[in-house]
């Protein structure tokens, strides 16, 4: 895998989550652009809060399968961070 966009915070990662999906075959580069626009601000906020220690958007470097495969990689310092990422607090 080759990382095209990432941010590493401080702390030792203990949990890793990888979510892969297929980008549009005719426009795989659009996946990273869309992620950067829509989700990276949230990712940045979570790293600043210490909820996660790293996030990255990866693509295959050696294409042994579909060239449009993209993966989001998130590292958490603990199980609590993973829970917080999944269930952000709501304001009342």
PDB file of N, CA, C and O in Angstrom:
ATOM      1  N   UNK A   1       0.840  -1.184   0.000  1.00  0.00           N
ATOM      2  CA  UNK A   1       0.000   0.000   0.000  1.00  0.00           C
ATOM      3  C   UNK A   1       0.883   1.244   0.000  1.00  0.00           C
ATOM      4  O   UNK A   1       1.997   1.228   0.522  1.00  0.00           O
ATOM      5  N   UNK A   2       0.384   2.290  -0.574  1.00  0.00           N
ATOM      6  CA  UNK A   2       1.073   3.579  -0.611  1.00  0.00           C
ATOM      7  C   UNK A   2       0.127   4.622  -0.022  1.00  0.00           C
ATOM      8  O   UNK A   2      -1.025   4.731  -0.441  1.00  0.00           O
ATOM      9  N   UNK A   3       0.615   5.380   0.940  1.00  0.00           N
ATOM     10  CA  UNK A   3      -0.212   6.384   1.593  1.00  0.00           C
ATOM     11  C   UNK A   3      -0.158   7.679   0.798  1.00  0.00           C
ATOM     12  O   UNK A   3       0.922   8.189   0.499  1.00  0.00           O
ATOM     13  N   UNK A   4      -1.324   8.207   0.457  1.00  0.00           N
ATOM     14  CA  UNK A   4      -1.380   9.451  -0.306  1.00  0.00           C
ATOM     15  C   UNK A   4      -1.725  10.645   0.576  1.00  0.00           C
ATOM     16  O   UNK A   4      -1.510  11.790   0.178  1.00  0.00           O
ATOM     17  N   UNK A   5      -2.254  10.393   1.763  1.00  0.00           N
ATOM     18  CA  UNK A   5      -2.634  11.459   2.681  1.00  0.00           C
ATOM     19  C   UNK A   5      -2.616  10.878   4.072  1.00  0.00           C
ATOM     20  O   UNK A   5      -3.191   9.813   4.299  1.00  0.00           O
ATOM     21  N   UNK A   6      -1.964  11.556   5.026  1.00  0.00           N
ATOM     22  CA  UNK A   6      -1.930  11.022   6.382  1.00  0.00           C
ATOM     23  C   UNK A   6      -1.638  12.118   7.391  1.00  0.00           C
ATOM     24  O   UNK A   6      -1.215  13.218   7.034  1.00  0.00           O
ATOM     25  N   UNK A   7      -1.872  11.798   8.658  1.00  0.00           N
ATOM     26  CA  UNK A   7      -1.535  12.661   9.784  1.00  0.00           C
ATOM     27  C   UNK A   7      -1.267  11.747  10.966  1.00  0.00           C
ATOM     28  O   UNK A   7      -2.071  10.879  11.305  1.00  0.00           O
ATOM     29  N   UNK A   8      -0.129  11.964  11.575  1.00  0.00           N
ATOM     30  CA  UNK A   8       0.221  11.187  12.763  1.00  0.00           C
ATOM     31  C   UNK A   8       0.244  12.109  13.970  1.00  0.00           C
ATOM     32  O   UNK A   8       0.848  13.181  13.929  1.00  0.00           O
ATOM     33  N   UNK A   9      -0.408  11.694  15.035  1.00  0.00           N
ATOM     34  CA  UNK A   9      -0.393  12.429  16.288  1.00  0.00           C
ATOM     35  C   UNK A   9       0.605  11.792  17.231  1.00  0.00           C
ATOM     36  O   UNK A   9       1.499  11.065  16.799  1.00  0.00           O
ATOM     37  N   UNK A  10       0.458  12.058  18.506  1.00  0.00           N
ATOM     38  CA  UNK A  10       1.358  11.473  19.490  1.00  0.00           C
ATOM     39  C   UNK A  10       0.683  10.290  20.173  1.00  0.00           C
ATOM     40  O   UNK A  10      -0.541  10.162  20.163  1.00  0.00           O
ATOM     41  N   UNK A  11       1.490   9.447  20.754  1.00  0.00           N
ATOM     42  CA  UNK A  11       0.959   8.293  21.458  1.00  0.00           C
ATOM     43  C   UNK A  11       1.326   7.003  20.768  1.00  0.00           C
ATOM     44  O   UNK A  11       1.740   6.993  19.608  1.00  0.00           O
ATOM     45  N   UNK A  12       1.172   5.930  21.485  1.00  0.00           N
ATOM     46  CA  UNK A  12       1.476   4.612  20.959  1.00  0.00           C
ATOM     47  C   UNK A  12       0.189   3.951  20.505  1.00  0.00           C
ATOM     48  O   UNK A  12      -0.731   3.784  21.305  1.00  0.00           O
ATOM     49  N   UNK A  13       0.103   3.571  19.232  1.00  0.00           N
ATOM     50  CA  UNK A  13      -1.138   2.935  18.773  1.00  0.00           C
ATOM     51  C   UNK A  13      -1.317   1.551  19.375  1.00  0.00           C
ATOM     52  O   UNK A  13      -0.355   0.796  19.515  1.00  0.00           O
ATOM     53  N   UNK A  14      -2.538   1.227  19.724  1.00  0.00           N
ATOM     54  CA  UNK A  14      -2.846  -0.081  20.284  1.00  0.00           C
ATOM     55  C   UNK A  14      -3.893  -0.809  19.443  1.00  0.00           C
ATOM     56  O   UNK A  14      -3.921  -2.040  19.418  1.00  0.00           O
ATOM     57  N   UNK A  15      -4.744  -0.064  18.762  1.00  0.00           N
ATOM     58  CA  UNK A  15      -5.805  -0.638  17.943  1.00  0.00           C
ATOM     59  C   UNK A  15      -5.710  -0.063  16.540  1.00  0.00           C
ATOM     60  O   UNK A  15      -5.389   1.111  16.354  1.00  0.00           O
ATOM     61  N   UNK A  16      -5.990  -0.897  15.568  1.00  0.00           N
ATOM     62  CA  UNK A  16      -5.911  -0.504  14.166  1.00  0.00           C
ATOM     63  C   UNK A  16      -7.213  -0.856  13.475  1.00  0.00           C
ATOM     64  O   UNK A  16      -7.734  -1.959  13.647  1.00  0.00           O
ATOM     65  N   UNK A  17      -7.741   0.072  12.697  1.00  0.00           N
ATOM     66  CA  UNK A  17      -8.944  -0.187  11.903  1.00  0.00           C
ATOM     67  C   UNK A  17      -8.610   0.157  10.454  1.00  0.00           C
ATOM     68  O   UNK A  17      -8.051   1.216  10.170  1.00  0.00           O
ATOM     69  N   UNK A  18      -8.956  -0.738   9.552  1.00  0.00           N
ATOM     70  CA  UNK A  18      -8.740  -0.520   8.120  1.00  0.00           C
ATOM     71  C   UNK A  18     -10.070  -0.750   7.425  1.00  0.00           C
ATOM     72  O   UNK A  18     -10.688  -1.804   7.577  1.00  0.00           O
ATOM     73  N   UNK A  19     -10.505   0.241   6.662  1.00  0.00           N
ATOM     74  CA  UNK A  19     -11.746   0.142   5.910  1.00  0.00           C
ATOM     75  C   UNK A  19     -11.401   0.365   4.444  1.00  0.00           C
ATOM     76  O   UNK A  19     -10.931   1.437   4.064  1.00  0.00           O
ATOM     77  N   UNK A  20     -11.635  -0.647   3.630  1.00  0.00           N
ATOM     78  CA  UNK A  20     -11.305  -0.558   2.208  1.00  0.00           C
ATOM     79  C   UNK A  20     -12.576  -0.506   1.369  1.00  0.00           C
ATOM     80  O   UNK A  20     -13.595  -1.101   1.719  1.00  0.00           O
ATOM     81  N   UNK A  21     -12.494   0.207   0.270  1.00  0.00           N
ATOM     82  CA  UNK A  21     -13.610   0.288  -0.658  1.00  0.00           C
ATOM     83  C   UNK A  21     -13.063   0.517  -2.064  1.00  0.00           C
ATOM     84  O   UNK A  21     -11.897   0.861  -2.255  1.00  0.00           O
ATOM     85  N   UNK A  22     -13.925   0.318  -3.015  1.00  0.00           N
ATOM     86  CA  UNK A  22     -13.538   0.510  -4.407  1.00  0.00           C
ATOM     87  C   UNK A  22     -13.957   1.904  -4.846  1.00  0.00           C
ATOM     88  O   UNK A  22     -15.121   2.287  -4.733  1.00  0.00           O
ATOM     89  N   UNK A  23     -12.989   2.650  -5.348  1.00  0.00           N
ATOM     90  CA  UNK A  23     -13.281   3.965  -5.922  1.00  0.00           C
ATOM     91  C   UNK A  23     -13.845   3.741  -7.328  1.00  0.00           C
ATOM     92  O   UNK A  23     -13.794   2.632  -7.858  1.00  0.00           O
ATOM     93  N   UNK A  24     -14.371   4.791  -7.912  1.00  0.00           N
ATOM     94  CA  UNK A  24     -14.857   4.665  -9.281  1.00  0.00           C
ATOM     95  C   UNK A  24     -13.689   4.257 -10.172  1.00  0.00           C
ATOM     96  O   UNK A  24     -12.634   4.892 -10.158  1.00  0.00           O
ATOM     97  N   UNK A  25     -13.883   3.215 -10.928  1.00  0.00           N
ATOM     98  CA  UNK A  25     -12.795   2.670 -11.745  1.00  0.00           C
ATOM     99  C   UNK A  25     -12.226   3.674 -12.737  1.00  0.00           C
ATOM    100  O   UNK A  25     -11.029   3.655 -13.024  1.00  0.00           O
ATOM    101  N   UNK A  26     -13.075   4.548 -13.263  1.00  0.00           N
ATOM    102  CA  UNK A  26     -12.598   5.518 -14.250  1.00  0.00           C
ATOM    103  C   UNK A  26     -12.010   6.779 -13.612  1.00  0.00           C
ATOM    104  O   UNK A  26     -11.394   7.584 -14.311  1.00  0.00           O
ATOM    105  N   UNK A  27     -12.190   6.969 -12.281  1.00  0.00           N
ATOM    106  CA  UNK A  27     -11.680   8.149 -11.587  1.00  0.00           C
ATOM    107  C   UNK A  27     -11.218   7.805 -10.168  1.00  0.00           C
ATOM    108  O   UNK A  27     -11.730   8.387  -9.212  1.00  0.00           O
ATOM    109  N   UNK A  28     -10.272   6.885 -10.002  1.00  0.00           N
ATOM    110  CA  UNK A  28      -9.876   6.494  -8.646  1.00  0.00           C
ATOM    111  C   UNK A  28      -9.219   7.624  -7.861  1.00  0.00           C
ATOM    112  O   UNK A  28      -9.269   7.623  -6.631  1.00  0.00           O
ATOM    113  N   UNK A  29      -8.610   8.578  -8.539  1.00  0.00           N
ATOM    114  CA  UNK A  29      -7.971   9.691  -7.833  1.00  0.00           C
ATOM    115  C   UNK A  29      -8.992  10.603  -7.154  1.00  0.00           C
ATOM    116  O   UNK A  29      -8.642  11.347  -6.238  1.00  0.00           O
ATOM    117  N   UNK A  30     -10.228  10.554  -7.588  1.00  0.00           N
ATOM    118  CA  UNK A  30     -11.273  11.370  -6.986  1.00  0.00           C
ATOM    119  C   UNK A  30     -11.618  10.940  -5.566  1.00  0.00           C
ATOM    120  O   UNK A  30     -12.154  11.737  -4.796  1.00  0.00           O
ATOM    121  N   UNK A  31     -11.319   9.697  -5.206  1.00  0.00           N
ATOM    122  CA  UNK A  31     -11.601   9.184  -3.868  1.00  0.00           C
ATOM    123  C   UNK A  31     -10.868  10.004  -2.812  1.00  0.00           C
ATOM    124  O   UNK A  31     -11.474  10.461  -1.843  1.00  0.00           O
ATOM    125  N   UNK A  32      -9.565  10.189  -3.001  1.00  0.00           N
ATOM    126  CA  UNK A  32      -8.777  10.942  -2.027  1.00  0.00           C
ATOM    127  C   UNK A  32      -9.242  12.384  -1.956  1.00  0.00           C
ATOM    128  O   UNK A  32      -9.331  12.952  -0.868  1.00  0.00           O
ATOM    129  N   UNK A  33      -9.537  12.980  -3.094  1.00  0.00           N
ATOM    130  CA  UNK A  33     -10.012  14.371  -3.114  1.00  0.00           C
ATOM    131  C   UNK A  33     -11.324  14.512  -2.349  1.00  0.00           C
ATOM    132  O   UNK A  33     -11.511  15.470  -1.598  1.00  0.00           O
ATOM    133  N   UNK A  34     -12.223  13.565  -2.539  1.00  0.00           N
ATOM    134  CA  UNK A  34     -13.511  13.606  -1.836  1.00  0.00           C
ATOM    135  C   UNK A  34     -13.320  13.388  -0.342  1.00  0.00           C
ATOM    136  O   UNK A  34     -13.929  14.083   0.471  1.00  0.00           O
ATOM    137  N   UNK A  35     -12.480  12.431   0.020  1.00  0.00           N
ATOM    138  CA  UNK A  35     -12.204  12.185   1.442  1.00  0.00           C
ATOM    139  C   UNK A  35     -11.595  13.425   2.087  1.00  0.00           C
ATOM    140  O   UNK A  35     -11.963  13.803   3.199  1.00  0.00           O
ATOM    141  N   UNK A  36     -10.668  14.046   1.385  1.00  0.00           N
ATOM    142  CA  UNK A  36     -10.007  15.239   1.918  1.00  0.00           C
ATOM    143  C   UNK A  36     -11.024  16.356   2.163  1.00  0.00           C
ATOM    144  O   UNK A  36     -10.947  17.062   3.168  1.00  0.00           O
ATOM    145  N   UNK A  37     -11.946  16.507   1.268  1.00  0.00           N
ATOM    146  CA  UNK A  37     -12.952  17.565   1.380  1.00  0.00           C
ATOM    147  C   UNK A  37     -13.983  17.271   2.468  1.00  0.00           C
ATOM    148  O   UNK A  37     -14.331  18.160   3.245  1.00  0.00           O
ATOM    149  N   UNK A  38     -14.471  16.035   2.531  1.00  0.00           N
ATOM    150  CA  UNK A  38     -15.595  15.720   3.406  1.00  0.00           C
ATOM    151  C   UNK A  38     -15.221  15.163   4.780  1.00  0.00           C
ATOM    152  O   UNK A  38     -15.882  15.486   5.766  1.00  0.00           O
ATOM    153  N   UNK A  39     -14.184  14.340   4.867  1.00  0.00           N
ATOM    154  CA  UNK A  39     -13.919  13.648   6.123  1.00  0.00           C
ATOM    155  C   UNK A  39     -12.633  14.043   6.835  1.00  0.00           C
ATOM    156  O   UNK A  39     -12.552  13.923   8.057  1.00  0.00           O
ATOM    157  N   UNK A  40     -11.634  14.509   6.109  1.00  0.00           N
ATOM    158  CA  UNK A  40     -10.354  14.825   6.745  1.00  0.00           C
ATOM    159  C   UNK A  40     -10.494  15.874   7.853  1.00  0.00           C
ATOM    160  O   UNK A  40      -9.809  15.740   8.868  1.00  0.00           O
ATOM    161  N   UNK A  41     -11.333  16.905   7.728  1.00  0.00           N
ATOM    162  CA  UNK A  41     -11.478  17.827   8.863  1.00  0.00           C
ATOM    163  C   UNK A  41     -11.907  17.110  10.157  1.00  0.00           C
ATOM    164  O   UNK A  41     -11.426  17.448  11.238  1.00  0.00           O
ATOM    165  N   UNK A  42     -12.795  16.139  10.050  1.00  0.00           N
ATOM    166  CA  UNK A  42     -13.203  15.352  11.214  1.00  0.00           C
ATOM    167  C   UNK A  42     -12.047  14.494  11.709  1.00  0.00           C
ATOM    168  O   UNK A  42     -11.818  14.391  12.914  1.00  0.00           O
ATOM    169  N   UNK A  43     -11.315  13.875  10.777  1.00  0.00           N
ATOM    170  CA  UNK A  43     -10.158  13.065  11.152  1.00  0.00           C
ATOM    171  C   UNK A  43      -9.143  13.912  11.913  1.00  0.00           C
ATOM    172  O   UNK A  43      -8.617  13.485  12.941  1.00  0.00           O
ATOM    173  N   UNK A  44      -8.871  15.107  11.407  1.00  0.00           N
ATOM    174  CA  UNK A  44      -7.907  16.005  12.048  1.00  0.00           C
ATOM    175  C   UNK A  44      -8.335  16.339  13.477  1.00  0.00           C
ATOM    176  O   UNK A  44      -7.515  16.342  14.395  1.00  0.00           O
ATOM    177  N   UNK A  45      -9.611  16.618  13.652  1.00  0.00           N
ATOM    178  CA  UNK A  45     -10.148  16.947  14.970  1.00  0.00           C
ATOM    179  C   UNK A  45      -9.963  15.786  15.948  1.00  0.00           C
ATOM    180  O   UNK A  45      -9.597  15.992  17.105  1.00  0.00           O
ATOM    181  N   UNK A  46     -10.216  14.580  15.480  1.00  0.00           N
ATOM    182  CA  UNK A  46     -10.091  13.404  16.346  1.00  0.00           C
ATOM    183  C   UNK A  46      -8.632  13.164  16.751  1.00  0.00           C
ATOM    184  O   UNK A  46      -8.371  12.763  17.886  1.00  0.00           O
ATOM    185  N   UNK A  47      -7.684  13.403  15.847  1.00  0.00           N
ATOM    186  CA  UNK A  47      -6.272  13.248  16.189  1.00  0.00           C
ATOM    187  C   UNK A  47      -5.858  14.321  17.197  1.00  0.00           C
ATOM    188  O   UNK A  47      -5.135  14.027  18.150  1.00  0.00           O
ATOM    189  N   UNK A  48      -6.307  15.552  16.998  1.00  0.00           N
ATOM    190  CA  UNK A  48      -5.985  16.635  17.943  1.00  0.00           C
ATOM    191  C   UNK A  48      -6.514  16.342  19.343  1.00  0.00           C
ATOM    192  O   UNK A  48      -5.862  16.672  20.334  1.00  0.00           O
ATOM    193  N   UNK A  49      -7.690  15.727  19.431  1.00  0.00           N
ATOM    194  CA  UNK A  49      -8.289  15.386  20.722  1.00  0.00           C
ATOM    195  C   UNK A  49      -7.629  14.171  21.367  1.00  0.00           C
ATOM    196  O   UNK A  49      -7.873  13.891  22.541  1.00  0.00           O
ATOM    197  N   UNK A  50      -6.794  13.443  20.616  1.00  0.00           N
ATOM    198  CA  UNK A  50      -6.170  12.245  21.149  1.00  0.00           C
ATOM    199  C   UNK A  50      -7.025  11.000  21.031  1.00  0.00           C
ATOM    200  O   UNK A  50      -6.666   9.943  21.550  1.00  0.00           O
ATOM    201  N   UNK A  51      -8.159  11.119  20.348  1.00  0.00           N
ATOM    202  CA  UNK A  51      -9.040   9.979  20.146  1.00  0.00           C
ATOM    203  C   UNK A  51      -8.351   8.950  19.242  1.00  0.00           C
ATOM    204  O   UNK A  51      -8.512   7.744  19.429  1.00  0.00           O
ATOM    205  N   UNK A  52      -7.586   9.438  18.263  1.00  0.00           N
ATOM    206  CA  UNK A  52      -6.818   8.586  17.353  1.00  0.00           C
ATOM    207  C   UNK A  52      -5.380   9.083  17.342  1.00  0.00           C
ATOM    208  O   UNK A  52      -5.115  10.241  17.666  1.00  0.00           O
ATOM    209  N   UNK A  53      -4.457   8.210  16.971  1.00  0.00           N
ATOM    210  CA  UNK A  53      -3.053   8.602  16.896  1.00  0.00           C
ATOM    211  C   UNK A  53      -2.575   8.756  15.454  1.00  0.00           C
ATOM    212  O   UNK A  53      -1.504   9.312  15.211  1.00  0.00           O
ATOM    213  N   UNK A  54      -3.370   8.263  14.490  1.00  0.00           N
ATOM    214  CA  UNK A  54      -2.961   8.313  13.090  1.00  0.00           C
ATOM    215  C   UNK A  54      -4.165   8.056  12.208  1.00  0.00           C
ATOM    216  O   UNK A  54      -5.057   7.288  12.571  1.00  0.00           O
ATOM    217  N   UNK A  55      -4.194   8.700  11.045  1.00  0.00           N
ATOM    218  CA  UNK A  55      -5.111   8.303   9.980  1.00  0.00           C
ATOM    219  C   UNK A  55      -4.360   8.414   8.665  1.00  0.00           C
ATOM    220  O   UNK A  55      -3.463   9.244   8.518  1.00  0.00           O
ATOM    221  N   UNK A  56      -4.723   7.589   7.734  1.00  0.00           N
ATOM    222  CA  UNK A  56      -4.107   7.623   6.412  1.00  0.00           C
ATOM    223  C   UNK A  56      -5.067   7.107   5.367  1.00  0.00           C
ATOM    224  O   UNK A  56      -5.965   6.317   5.658  1.00  0.00           O
ATOM    225  N   UNK A  57      -4.867   7.565   4.146  1.00  0.00           N
ATOM    226  CA  UNK A  57      -5.632   7.072   3.007  1.00  0.00           C
ATOM    227  C   UNK A  57      -4.625   6.397   2.085  1.00  0.00           C
ATOM    228  O   UNK A  57      -3.701   7.035   1.580  1.00  0.00           O
ATOM    229  N   UNK A  58      -4.817   5.105   1.875  1.00  0.00           N
ATOM    230  CA  UNK A  58      -3.865   4.295   1.126  1.00  0.00           C
ATOM    231  C   UNK A  58      -4.462   3.777  -0.172  1.00  0.00           C
ATOM    232  O   UNK A  58      -5.673   3.620  -0.322  1.00  0.00           O
ATOM    233  N   UNK A  59      -3.561   3.522  -1.092  1.00  0.00           N
ATOM    234  CA  UNK A  59      -3.931   2.853  -2.335  1.00  0.00           C
ATOM    235  C   UNK A  59      -2.870   1.807  -2.629  1.00  0.00           C
ATOM    236  O   UNK A  59      -1.757   1.876  -2.108  1.00  0.00           O
ATOM    237  N   UNK A  60      -3.216   0.843  -3.464  1.00  0.00           N
ATOM    238  CA  UNK A  60      -2.264  -0.208  -3.771  1.00  0.00           C
ATOM    239  C   UNK A  60      -1.094   0.351  -4.574  1.00  0.00           C
ATOM    240  O   UNK A  60      -1.293   1.086  -5.541  1.00  0.00           O
ATOM    241  N   UNK A  61       0.110   0.003  -4.174  1.00  0.00           N
ATOM    242  CA  UNK A  61       1.314   0.401  -4.890  1.00  0.00           C
ATOM    243  C   UNK A  61       1.631  -0.634  -5.965  1.00  0.00           C
ATOM    244  O   UNK A  61       1.979  -0.284  -7.093  1.00  0.00           O
ATOM    245  N   UNK A  62       1.510  -1.894  -5.611  1.00  0.00           N
ATOM    246  CA  UNK A  62       1.673  -2.982  -6.572  1.00  0.00           C
ATOM    247  C   UNK A  62       0.271  -3.511  -6.845  1.00  0.00           C
ATOM    248  O   UNK A  62      -0.373  -4.076  -5.962  1.00  0.00           O
ATOM    249  N   UNK A  63      -0.180  -3.327  -8.040  1.00  0.00           N
ATOM    250  CA  UNK A  63      -1.563  -3.670  -8.370  1.00  0.00           C
ATOM    251  C   UNK A  63      -1.719  -5.144  -8.669  1.00  0.00           C
ATOM    252  O   UNK A  63      -1.510  -5.591  -9.796  1.00  0.00           O
ATOM    253  N   UNK A  64      -2.092  -5.896  -7.639  1.00  0.00           N
ATOM    254  CA  UNK A  64      -2.363  -7.316  -7.811  1.00  0.00           C
ATOM    255  C   UNK A  64      -3.860  -7.579  -7.894  1.00  0.00           C
ATOM    256  O   UNK A  64      -4.294  -8.706  -8.131  1.00  0.00           O
ATOM    257  N   UNK A  65      -4.635  -6.531  -7.697  1.00  0.00           N
ATOM    258  CA  UNK A  65      -6.082  -6.627  -7.867  1.00  0.00           C
ATOM    259  C   UNK A  65      -6.548  -5.299  -8.461  1.00  0.00           C
ATOM    260  O   UNK A  65      -5.749  -4.564  -9.042  1.00  0.00           O
ATOM    261  N   UNK A  66      -7.794  -4.999  -8.321  1.00  0.00           N
ATOM    262  CA  UNK A  66      -8.353  -3.785  -8.938  1.00  0.00           C
ATOM    263  C   UNK A  66      -7.562  -2.539  -8.541  1.00  0.00           C
ATOM    264  O   UNK A  66      -7.246  -2.350  -7.366  1.00  0.00           O
ATOM    265  N   UNK A  67      -7.247  -1.700  -9.510  1.00  0.00           N
ATOM    266  CA  UNK A  67      -6.449  -0.502  -9.269  1.00  0.00           C
ATOM    267  C   UNK A  67      -7.220   0.587  -8.537  1.00  0.00           C
ATOM    268  O   UNK A  67      -6.628   1.588  -8.132  1.00  0.00           O
ATOM    269  N   UNK A  68      -8.496   0.419  -8.363  1.00  0.00           N
ATOM    270  CA  UNK A  68      -9.289   1.450  -7.704  1.00  0.00           C
ATOM    271  C   UNK A  68      -9.518   1.160  -6.216  1.00  0.00           C
ATOM    272  O   UNK A  68     -10.308   1.855  -5.577  1.00  0.00           O
ATOM    273  N   UNK A  69      -8.846   0.154  -5.652  1.00  0.00           N
ATOM    274  CA  UNK A  69      -8.993  -0.147  -4.230  1.00  0.00           C
ATOM    275  C   UNK A  69      -8.336   0.951  -3.398  1.00  0.00           C
ATOM    276  O   UNK A  69      -7.174   1.293  -3.618  1.00  0.00           O
ATOM    277  N   UNK A  70      -9.083   1.502  -2.441  1.00  0.00           N
ATOM    278  CA  UNK A  70      -8.581   2.538  -1.534  1.00  0.00           C
ATOM    279  C   UNK A  70      -8.928   2.134  -0.116  1.00  0.00           C
ATOM    280  O   UNK A  70      -9.983   1.548   0.127  1.00  0.00           O
ATOM    281  N   UNK A  71      -8.044   2.446   0.825  1.00  0.00           N
ATOM    282  CA  UNK A  71      -8.267   2.073   2.221  1.00  0.00           C
ATOM    283  C   UNK A  71      -8.031   3.266   3.135  1.00  0.00           C
ATOM    284  O   UNK A  71      -7.108   4.051   2.917  1.00  0.00           O
ATOM    285  N   UNK A  72      -8.859   3.399   4.147  1.00  0.00           N
ATOM    286  CA  UNK A  72      -8.662   4.374   5.208  1.00  0.00           C
ATOM    287  C   UNK A  72      -8.130   3.584   6.399  1.00  0.00           C
ATOM    288  O   UNK A  72      -8.731   2.593   6.815  1.00  0.00           O
ATOM    289  N   UNK A  73      -6.997   4.030   6.943  1.00  0.00           N
ATOM    290  CA  UNK A  73      -6.349   3.371   8.067  1.00  0.00           C
ATOM    291  C   UNK A  73      -6.397   4.321   9.255  1.00  0.00           C
ATOM    292  O   UNK A  73      -5.998   5.480   9.141  1.00  0.00           O
ATOM    293  N   UNK A  74      -6.885   3.838  10.399  1.00  0.00           N
ATOM    294  CA  UNK A  74      -6.967   4.661  11.602  1.00  0.00           C
ATOM    295  C   UNK A  74      -6.350   3.872  12.751  1.00  0.00           C
ATOM    296  O   UNK A  74      -6.673   2.703  12.962  1.00  0.00           O
ATOM    297  N   UNK A  75      -5.459   4.523  13.488  1.00  0.00           N
ATOM    298  CA  UNK A  75      -4.864   3.908  14.671  1.00  0.00           C
ATOM    299  C   UNK A  75      -5.396   4.630  15.904  1.00  0.00           C
ATOM    300  O   UNK A  75      -5.513   5.855  15.919  1.00  0.00           O
ATOM    301  N   UNK A  76      -5.717   3.852  16.935  1.00  0.00           N
ATOM    302  CA  UNK A  76      -6.260   4.376  18.185  1.00  0.00           C
ATOM    303  C   UNK A  76      -5.316   4.039  19.328  1.00  0.00           C
ATOM    304  O   UNK A  76      -4.660   2.998  19.293  1.00  0.00           O
ATOM    305  N   UNK A  77      -5.230   4.901  20.346  1.00  0.00           N
ATOM    306  CA  UNK A  77      -4.360   4.606  21.474  1.00  0.00           C
ATOM    307  C   UNK A  77      -4.931   3.541  22.410  1.00  0.00           C
ATOM    308  O   UNK A  77      -4.191   2.891  23.149  1.00  0.00           O
ATOM    309  N   UNK A  78      -6.263   3.369  22.372  1.00  0.00           N
ATOM    310  CA  UNK A  78      -6.916   2.412  23.268  1.00  0.00           C
ATOM    311  C   UNK A  78      -8.339   2.150  22.774  1.00  0.00           C
ATOM    312  O   UNK A  78      -8.798   2.778  21.820  1.00  0.00           O
ATOM    313  N   UNK A  79      -9.024   1.228  23.425  1.00  0.00           N
ATOM    314  CA  UNK A  79     -10.385   0.885  23.031  1.00  0.00           C
ATOM    315  C   UNK A  79     -11.336   2.065  23.230  1.00  0.00           C
ATOM    316  O   UNK A  79     -12.292   2.229  22.472  1.00  0.00           O
ATOM    317  N   UNK A  80     -11.079   2.871  24.232  1.00  0.00           N
ATOM    318  CA  UNK A  80     -11.920   4.052  24.478  1.00  0.00           C
ATOM    319  C   UNK A  80     -11.886   5.004  23.287  1.00  0.00           C
ATOM    320  O   UNK A  80     -12.912   5.565  22.902  1.00  0.00           O
ATOM    321  N   UNK A  81     -10.701   5.183  22.706  1.00  0.00           N
ATOM    322  CA  UNK A  81     -10.588   6.038  21.525  1.00  0.00           C
ATOM    323  C   UNK A  81     -11.410   5.519  20.365  1.00  0.00           C
ATOM    324  O   UNK A  81     -12.046   6.289  19.647  1.00  0.00           O
ATOM    325  N   UNK A  82     -11.394   4.209  20.186  1.00  0.00           N
ATOM    326  CA  UNK A  82     -12.187   3.606  19.119  1.00  0.00           C
ATOM    327  C   UNK A  82     -13.671   3.843  19.362  1.00  0.00           C
ATOM    328  O   UNK A  82     -14.410   4.154  18.428  1.00  0.00           O
ATOM    329  N   UNK A  83     -14.112   3.701  20.603  1.00  0.00           N
ATOM    330  CA  UNK A  83     -15.510   3.956  20.947  1.00  0.00           C
ATOM    331  C   UNK A  83     -15.881   5.417  20.724  1.00  0.00           C
ATOM    332  O   UNK A  83     -16.952   5.712  20.194  1.00  0.00           O
ATOM    333  N   UNK A  84     -15.002   6.332  21.125  1.00  0.00           N
ATOM    334  CA  UNK A  84     -15.278   7.760  20.951  1.00  0.00           C
ATOM    335  C   UNK A  84     -15.385   8.123  19.477  1.00  0.00           C
ATOM    336  O   UNK A  84     -16.221   8.943  19.099  1.00  0.00           O
ATOM    337  N   UNK A  85     -14.549   7.522  18.645  1.00  0.00           N
ATOM    338  CA  UNK A  85     -14.585   7.807  17.211  1.00  0.00           C
ATOM    339  C   UNK A  85     -15.931   7.368  16.638  1.00  0.00           C
ATOM    340  O   UNK A  85     -16.521   8.064  15.812  1.00  0.00           O
ATOM    341  N   UNK A  86     -16.403   6.220  17.083  1.00  0.00           N
ATOM    342  CA  UNK A  86     -17.659   5.667  16.569  1.00  0.00           C
ATOM    343  C   UNK A  86     -18.874   6.405  17.113  1.00  0.00           C
ATOM    344  O   UNK A  86     -19.882   6.536  16.419  1.00  0.00           O
ATOM    345  N   UNK A  87     -18.787   6.883  18.339  1.00  0.00           N
ATOM    346  CA  UNK A  87     -19.932   7.534  18.969  1.00  0.00           C
ATOM    347  C   UNK A  87     -19.533   8.902  19.501  1.00  0.00           C
ATOM    348  O   UNK A  87     -19.305   9.077  20.698  1.00  0.00           O
ATOM    349  N   UNK A  88     -19.451   9.878  18.583  1.00  0.00           N
ATOM    350  CA  UNK A  88     -19.087  11.213  19.062  1.00  0.00           C
ATOM    351  C   UNK A  88     -20.130  11.749  20.035  1.00  0.00           C
ATOM    352  O   UNK A  88     -21.318  11.451  19.920  1.00  0.00           O
ATOM    353  N   UNK A  89     -19.671  12.534  20.980  1.00  0.00           N
ATOM    354  CA  UNK A  89     -20.602  13.088  21.971  1.00  0.00           C
ATOM    355  C   UNK A  89     -21.571  14.043  21.294  1.00  0.00           C
ATOM    356  O   UNK A  89     -21.237  14.709  20.314  1.00  0.00           O
ATOM    357  N   UNK A  90     -22.762  14.092  21.833  1.00  0.00           N
ATOM    358  CA  UNK A  90     -23.772  15.007  21.303  1.00  0.00           C
ATOM    359  C   UNK A  90     -23.976  16.134  22.298  1.00  0.00           C
ATOM    360  O   UNK A  90     -23.933  15.927  23.511  1.00  0.00           O
ATOM    361  N   UNK A  91     -24.194  17.304  21.778  1.00  0.00           N
ATOM    362  CA  UNK A  91     -24.442  18.468  22.639  1.00  0.00           C
ATOM    363  C   UNK A  91     -25.928  18.589  22.897  1.00  0.00           C
ATOM    364  O   UNK A  91     -26.749  18.322  22.019  1.00  0.00           O
ATOM    365  N   UNK A  92     -26.261  18.987  24.085  1.00  0.00           N
ATOM    366  CA  UNK A  92     -27.679  19.187  24.433  1.00  0.00           C
ATOM    367  C   UNK A  92     -27.884  20.579  24.917  1.00  0.00           C
ATOM    368  O   UNK A  92     -29.004  20.955  25.261  1.00  0.00           O
TER     369      UNK A  92
END
